[in-house]
Amino acid sequence: MFTRQLSDVEKTDFFVDWGNGTSHRLLTQRDGMGFTVCHTIVRAGSESRLQYRRHLEACYCISGSGEVEDMSGAIHRIEPGNHLRARRP
């Protein structure tokens, strides 16, 4: 068993500033669990075009709000307590 603090991750390559936000990669492929866990913050007012070619994405919002537009053009509202999971193409 292990624990990771956000402040510890910020000192490693597992902290990524991707332009419109930051991502703390808390659990990665290297940990051998078969999935990853990230703490991601999206900058207010930003728009990001994201594509995941090798994995699916699931999000759980803990603060703030926003919208995700999927490939079909459907808009999904995200706010605290909501869970969003991408469907397989």
mmCIF file of the C-alpha atoms, coordinates in Angstrom:
data_MODEL
# 
_entry.id   MODEL 
# 
loop_
_atom_site.group_PDB 
_atom_site.id 
_atom_site.type_symbol 
_atom_site.label_atom_id 
_atom_site.label_alt_id 
_atom_site.label_comp_id 
_atom_site.label_asym_id 
_atom_site.label_entity_id 
_atom_site.label_seq_id 
_atom_site.pdbx_PDB_ins_code 
_atom_site.Cartn_x 
_atom_site.Cartn_y 
_atom_site.Cartn_z 
_atom_site.occupancy 
_atom_site.B_iso_or_equiv 
_atom_site.pdbx_formal_charge 
_atom_site.auth_seq_id 
_atom_site.auth_comp_id 
_atom_site.auth_asym_id 
_atom_site.auth_atom_id 
_atom_site.pdbx_PDB_model_num 
ATOM 1  C CA . MET A 1 1  ? 0.000   0.000  0.000   1.00 0.00 ? 1  MET A CA 1 
ATOM 2  C CA . PHE A 1 2  ? 1.151   3.540  -0.659  1.00 0.00 ? 2  PHE A CA 1 
ATOM 3  C CA . THR A 1 3  ? -0.134  7.088  -0.492  1.00 0.00 ? 3  THR A CA 1 
ATOM 4  C CA . ARG A 1 4  ? 0.636   10.086 -2.671  1.00 0.00 ? 4  ARG A CA 1 
ATOM 5  C CA . GLN A 1 5  ? 0.099   13.722 -1.807  1.00 0.00 ? 5  GLN A CA 1 
ATOM 6  C CA . LEU A 1 6  ? -0.691  16.330 -4.468  1.00 0.00 ? 6  LEU A CA 1 
ATOM 7  C CA . SER A 1 7  ? 2.258   18.398 -3.220  1.00 0.00 ? 7  SER A CA 1 
ATOM 8  C CA . ASP A 1 8  ? 4.621   15.433 -3.713  1.00 0.00 ? 8  ASP A CA 1 
ATOM 9  C CA . VAL A 1 9  ? 3.346   14.776 -7.247  1.00 0.00 ? 9  VAL A CA 1 
ATOM 10 C CA . GLU A 1 10 ? 3.981   18.440 -8.168  1.00 0.00 ? 10 GLU A CA 1 
ATOM 11 C CA . LYS A 1 11 ? 7.725   17.784 -7.811  1.00 0.00 ? 11 LYS A CA 1 
ATOM 12 C CA . THR A 1 12 ? 7.684   14.958 -10.391 1.00 0.00 ? 12 THR A CA 1 
ATOM 13 C CA . ASP A 1 13 ? 7.011   14.308 -14.081 1.00 0.00 ? 13 ASP A CA 1 
ATOM 14 C CA . PHE A 1 14 ? 3.532   13.126 -13.015 1.00 0.00 ? 14 PHE A CA 1 
ATOM 15 C CA . PHE A 1 15 ? 2.458   16.767 -12.628 1.00 0.00 ? 15 PHE A CA 1 
ATOM 16 C CA . VAL A 1 16 ? 1.476   18.101 -16.049 1.00 0.00 ? 16 VAL A CA 1 
ATOM 17 C CA . ASP A 1 17 ? 0.501   21.631 -17.055 1.00 0.00 ? 17 ASP A CA 1 
ATOM 18 C CA . TRP A 1 18 ? -1.319  20.959 -20.336 1.00 0.00 ? 18 TRP A CA 1 
ATOM 19 C CA . GLY A 1 19 ? -2.088  24.564 -21.218 1.00 0.00 ? 19 GLY A CA 1 
ATOM 20 C CA . ASN A 1 20 ? -5.719  24.909 -20.127 1.00 0.00 ? 20 ASN A CA 1 
ATOM 21 C CA . GLY A 1 21 ? -5.184  23.281 -16.762 1.00 0.00 ? 21 GLY A CA 1 
ATOM 22 C CA . THR A 1 22 ? -3.083  20.963 -14.662 1.00 0.00 ? 22 THR A CA 1 
ATOM 23 C CA . SER A 1 23 ? -3.158  17.248 -13.936 1.00 0.00 ? 23 SER A CA 1 
ATOM 24 C CA . HIS A 1 24 ? -1.709  15.402 -10.941 1.00 0.00 ? 24 HIS A CA 1 
ATOM 25 C CA . ARG A 1 25 ? -1.271  11.783 -12.054 1.00 0.00 ? 25 ARG A CA 1 
ATOM 26 C CA . LEU A 1 26 ? -1.739  10.018 -8.733  1.00 0.00 ? 26 LEU A CA 1 
ATOM 27 C CA . LEU A 1 27 ? -1.989  6.429  -9.963  1.00 0.00 ? 27 LEU A CA 1 
ATOM 28 C CA . THR A 1 28 ? -0.372  5.469  -13.278 1.00 0.00 ? 28 THR A CA 1 
ATOM 29 C CA . GLN A 1 29 ? 0.270   2.428  -15.467 1.00 0.00 ? 29 GLN A CA 1 
ATOM 30 C CA . ARG A 1 30 ? 3.567   1.965  -13.641 1.00 0.00 ? 30 ARG A CA 1 
ATOM 31 C CA . ASP A 1 31 ? 1.635   1.191  -10.441 1.00 0.00 ? 31 ASP A CA 1 
ATOM 32 C CA . GLY A 1 32 ? 0.140   -1.918 -12.099 1.00 0.00 ? 32 GLY A CA 1 
ATOM 33 C CA . MET A 1 33 ? -3.499  -1.425 -11.070 1.00 0.00 ? 33 MET A CA 1 
ATOM 34 C CA . GLY A 1 34 ? -4.942  -1.555 -14.608 1.00 0.00 ? 34 GLY A CA 1 
ATOM 35 C CA . PHE A 1 35 ? -6.342  1.990  -14.417 1.00 0.00 ? 35 PHE A CA 1 
ATOM 36 C CA . THR A 1 36 ? -5.167  5.505  -13.600 1.00 0.00 ? 36 THR A CA 1 
ATOM 37 C CA . VAL A 1 37 ? -6.364  8.203  -11.214 1.00 0.00 ? 37 VAL A CA 1 
ATOM 38 C CA . CYS A 1 38 ? -5.732  11.875 -11.919 1.00 0.00 ? 38 CYS A CA 1 
ATOM 39 C CA . HIS A 1 39 ? -6.641  15.075 -10.092 1.00 0.00 ? 39 HIS A CA 1 
ATOM 40 C CA . THR A 1 40 ? -7.256  17.531 -12.929 1.00 0.00 ? 40 THR A CA 1 
ATOM 41 C CA . ILE A 1 41 ? -8.033  21.233 -12.713 1.00 0.00 ? 41 ILE A CA 1 
ATOM 42 C CA . VAL A 1 42 ? -9.346  22.990 -15.824 1.00 0.00 ? 42 VAL A CA 1 
ATOM 43 C CA . ARG A 1 43 ? -8.742  26.739 -15.990 1.00 0.00 ? 43 ARG A CA 1 
ATOM 44 C CA . ALA A 1 44 ? -11.944 28.814 -15.837 1.00 0.00 ? 44 ALA A CA 1 
ATOM 45 C CA . GLY A 1 45 ? -13.196 30.057 -19.187 1.00 0.00 ? 45 GLY A CA 1 
ATOM 46 C CA . SER A 1 46 ? -10.935 27.780 -21.217 1.00 0.00 ? 46 SER A CA 1 
ATOM 47 C CA . GLU A 1 47 ? -11.948 25.543 -24.113 1.00 0.00 ? 47 GLU A CA 1 
ATOM 48 C CA . SER A 1 48 ? -10.054 22.330 -24.820 1.00 0.00 ? 48 SER A CA 1 
ATOM 49 C CA . ARG A 1 49 ? -10.323 19.900 -27.701 1.00 0.00 ? 49 ARG A CA 1 
ATOM 50 C CA . LEU A 1 50 ? -9.356  16.509 -26.263 1.00 0.00 ? 50 LEU A CA 1 
ATOM 51 C CA . GLN A 1 51 ? -9.103  13.109 -27.917 1.00 0.00 ? 51 GLN A CA 1 
ATOM 52 C CA . TYR A 1 52 ? -8.296  9.855  -26.163 1.00 0.00 ? 52 TYR A CA 1 
ATOM 53 C CA . ARG A 1 53 ? -7.059  7.227  -28.604 1.00 0.00 ? 53 ARG A CA 1 
ATOM 54 C CA . ARG A 1 54 ? -5.838  4.558  -26.192 1.00 0.00 ? 54 ARG A CA 1 
ATOM 55 C CA . HIS A 1 55 ? -8.116  4.840  -23.187 1.00 0.00 ? 55 HIS A CA 1 
ATOM 56 C CA . LEU A 1 56 ? -11.519 5.868  -21.884 1.00 0.00 ? 56 LEU A CA 1 
ATOM 57 C CA . GLU A 1 57 ? -12.104 8.806  -19.574 1.00 0.00 ? 57 GLU A CA 1 
ATOM 58 C CA . ALA A 1 58 ? -14.302 9.033  -16.491 1.00 0.00 ? 58 ALA A CA 1 
ATOM 59 C CA . CYS A 1 59 ? -14.631 12.307 -14.593 1.00 0.00 ? 59 CYS A CA 1 
ATOM 60 C CA . TYR A 1 60 ? -16.055 13.170 -11.188 1.00 0.00 ? 60 TYR A CA 1 
ATOM 61 C CA . CYS A 1 61 ? -16.502 16.866 -10.443 1.00 0.00 ? 61 CYS A CA 1 
ATOM 62 C CA . ILE A 1 62 ? -15.732 18.051 -6.904  1.00 0.00 ? 62 ILE A CA 1 
ATOM 63 C CA . SER A 1 63 ? -15.991 21.822 -7.480  1.00 0.00 ? 63 SER A CA 1 
ATOM 64 C CA . GLY A 1 64 ? -16.753 24.347 -10.205 1.00 0.00 ? 64 GLY A CA 1 
ATOM 65 C CA . SER A 1 65 ? -18.852 23.611 -13.264 1.00 0.00 ? 65 SER A CA 1 
ATOM 66 C CA . GLY A 1 66 ? -18.569 23.317 -17.005 1.00 0.00 ? 66 GLY A CA 1 
ATOM 67 C CA . GLU A 1 67 ? -19.751 21.557 -20.115 1.00 0.00 ? 67 GLU A CA 1 
ATOM 68 C CA . VAL A 1 68 ? -18.443 18.768 -22.283 1.00 0.00 ? 68 VAL A CA 1 
ATOM 69 C CA . GLU A 1 69 ? -19.496 18.474 -25.908 1.00 0.00 ? 69 GLU A CA 1 
ATOM 70 C CA . ASP A 1 70 ? -19.152 14.939 -27.262 1.00 0.00 ? 70 ASP A CA 1 
ATOM 71 C CA . MET A 1 71 ? -18.448 13.885 -30.851 1.00 0.00 ? 71 MET A CA 1 
ATOM 72 C CA . SER A 1 72 ? -22.186 13.794 -31.666 1.00 0.00 ? 72 SER A CA 1 
ATOM 73 C CA . GLY A 1 73 ? -22.571 17.427 -30.563 1.00 0.00 ? 73 GLY A CA 1 
ATOM 74 C CA . ALA A 1 74 ? -24.492 16.575 -27.376 1.00 0.00 ? 74 ALA A CA 1 
ATOM 75 C CA . ILE A 1 75 ? -23.697 18.863 -24.430 1.00 0.00 ? 75 ILE A CA 1 
ATOM 76 C CA . HIS A 1 76 ? -23.187 17.329 -20.969 1.00 0.00 ? 76 HIS A CA 1 
ATOM 77 C CA . ARG A 1 77 ? -23.239 19.623 -17.926 1.00 0.00 ? 77 ARG A CA 1 
ATOM 78 C CA . ILE A 1 78 ? -20.611 18.941 -15.255 1.00 0.00 ? 78 ILE A CA 1 
ATOM 79 C CA . GLU A 1 79 ? -21.007 20.233 -11.696 1.00 0.00 ? 79 GLU A CA 1 
ATOM 80 C CA . PRO A 1 80 ? -20.173 19.004 -8.187  1.00 0.00 ? 80 PRO A CA 1 
ATOM 81 C CA . GLY A 1 81 ? -21.413 15.474 -7.623  1.00 0.00 ? 81 GLY A CA 1 
ATOM 82 C CA . ASN A 1 82 ? -21.761 14.646 -11.326 1.00 0.00 ? 82 ASN A CA 1 
ATOM 83 C CA . HIS A 1 83 ? -19.989 11.729 -12.938 1.00 0.00 ? 83 HIS A CA 1 
ATOM 84 C CA . LEU A 1 84 ? -19.203 11.707 -16.657 1.00 0.00 ? 84 LEU A CA 1 
ATOM 85 C CA . ARG A 1 85 ? -18.010 8.616  -18.500 1.00 0.00 ? 85 ARG A CA 1 
ATOM 86 C CA . ALA A 1 86 ? -17.076 8.536  -22.154 1.00 0.00 ? 86 ALA A CA 1 
ATOM 87 C CA . ARG A 1 87 ? -18.660 5.763  -24.209 1.00 0.00 ? 87 ARG A CA 1 
ATOM 88 C CA . ARG A 1 88 ? -16.685 3.524  -26.489 1.00 0.00 ? 88 ARG A CA 1 
ATOM 89 C CA . PRO A 1 89 ? -16.898 4.690  -30.119 1.00 0.00 ? 89 PRO A CA 1 
# 
